[in-house]
């Protein structure tokens, strides 16, 4: 897994534990659902920041190591 994607994945996993949705029903399955949502949000936030910096979609592809 690309280093940046891996970092966001692990960050999302740690955020999932403190998410109110997870706290309501703390099961492994619920944590995975919450983690997936947070992971997607982190990717979108990172993409938005990259777009603001350079207005170049290639920057996003390079950042995440996608060809």
Rosetta blueprint (number, residue, H / E / L):
1 X L
2 X L
3 X H
4 X H
5 X H
6 X H
7 X H
8 X H
9 X H
10 X H
11 X H
12 X H
13 X H
14 X H
15 X H
16 X H
17 X L
18 X L
19 X L
20 X H
21 X H
22 X H
23 X H
24 X H
25 X L
26 X L
27 X L
28 X H
29 X H
30 X H
31 X H
32 X H
33 X H
34 X H
35 X H
36 X H
37 X H
38 X H
39 X H
40 X H
41 X H
42 X H
43 X H
44 X H
45 X H
46 X H
47 X H
48 X H
49 X H
50 X H
51 X H
52 X H
53 X H
54 X H
55 X L
56 X L
57 X H
58 X H
59 X H
60 X H
61 X H
62 X H
63 X H
64 X H
65 X L
66 X L
67 X L
